[in-house]
Amino acid sequence: MSTEQAQQELVEEFEIFDNWMDRYQYIIDMGKQLPEFPDTLKTEENKIQGCQSNVWMIHEQQGDKLTFKATSDAAIVSGLIAVLLRIYSERSADDIQNTPPHFMADLGLDKHLSPTRSNGLNAMLERIYSVAKQSS
């Protein structure tokens, strides 16, 4: 599946929710399913700057695919991480770079997240795109 297809699939999933409270809950539930993130990786080097909450992100390259792992100490941010990992993890650097993150507007995240949460989401996106650029 491509980055574009992952975005489309996620947007379609969110269409079943009538209101933003249900969407927030779904995002939080996605975050609860993130795999364990070892405390030893919660370092300053792996920390995302610009997030109100603590967020740590790592990546590794396997062949032409980039795999991202991340965690946060906040429920809604963990959910946003789950959204990002679903879209961008296990994709090629070129695929990531060539696919604009329109899911934010498509899901309404650009209008329904607080400014600090939006800044954090953008900081995480910047890290993902930066890693993709360095890896290609």
N, C-alpha and C positions, 0 to 999 in steps of 0.2 A: 504494500500500500504506500502511496506517495504522501508527502506532507499535505498536498492539496486535498487528496481523498480523505485523509484523517480529519482535516478541518470540516469538510462537508458532512462527514458522518457524525461528528460531534454536534454540528449545527442542527442536523436532522433530529438527533436525540433530544435536544433541548426544545424542539417545537412541541413536544407533548405537554409541556408545562404551561399553564395558563397565567401564572403570576410569578413575580420575582422571589417571593418567599420560598416557593417550591424549587426554583432554580438555585437559590443560595443553598438550600438544604441538599440538593443533589451534588453541588460542588463540594460541600463539606463532606458528604458521604464518600465521594471519590477520593478525597484527601485521606480519609480513614483507611483506605486500602493501599496506601503507599507502602512499599517494602521498607523494612527496617533500614535505618541509616546509622552506621556505627558512630559512636561518640568520638572515636579517634579521628574521624574525618571532619568533625565540626571545628575546623581551624579558621584562623583569620584569613588565610589564603583562599579557602573555599567559600568564604562568606560573601554574600551578594550585598554590595553597598547600595544604598538608596531605598532599602526596604524598611518600613516601620517595624516589622517583626524581624526576628532572626531567621535568616534563610541561608542554607548552605547547599552548594551545588558542585558536583563533580562530573567529569565525563571521561570516557575512554573511547578509543577508536579501534574497531575490529574490522579489518579489511577496509571497505569504503563506507562503512556505517559508523555513525556516532551514537553512543549510548549515553544518556544523561541520567543521573540519579540526584535527588534533592530531598530536602526536608525543611520544615519550619516548626516553630513553637506556637503558631497560631492556626486554628482550625480552618478558617476561610482561605488563608494563604496556602496551607497544605493542599486544599482543593484546587487552587489555581495552579499549583505545581503539578498536580495530577493531570490537569488539562494540558499544560505545556508538554509534559512528558509523553502524553498520549499522542500529541501532534508531532513532536520533534524527535523523540528518542527512537533510535534504530533506523534513522534515515541517513542518506548521504549528505555530505557537506554541500554539494551542488544543489540538491533538491531543496534543502533548507534555505540556502541563499536565494534561490530563484522563486520562492513562494512567499509572497507578502502575507503578514499575519492578519488577514481580514476577519478571522474568527472573532476578534474583539468587538468589532462593530456588528457583525452578523448575530452574535449572541446578546449584544446590548451591554457588554461589560464596560465599554467606554462611557456609557451613560449611568450605569447603576453601581459602579464601584466608587468608593470615596476617593478623593484625590491622592491620599497617601497610599491606598491599595493600588490605584492605577500606576503611580510612580514605581511601586515595588514590582508590579507585573512587567512594566516596561524595562526595569533594570534586569529582571530575569531574562526577558526576550533579548536584550542587548548582549548579555553573556552568551546565550545560545548562538546568536548570529555571529558574534565575535569568534567563538570557538569554530564555527563552521567556516568562517573566512580564513582563519589560521590553518585549518585542516585541509583546505582544497589546494 
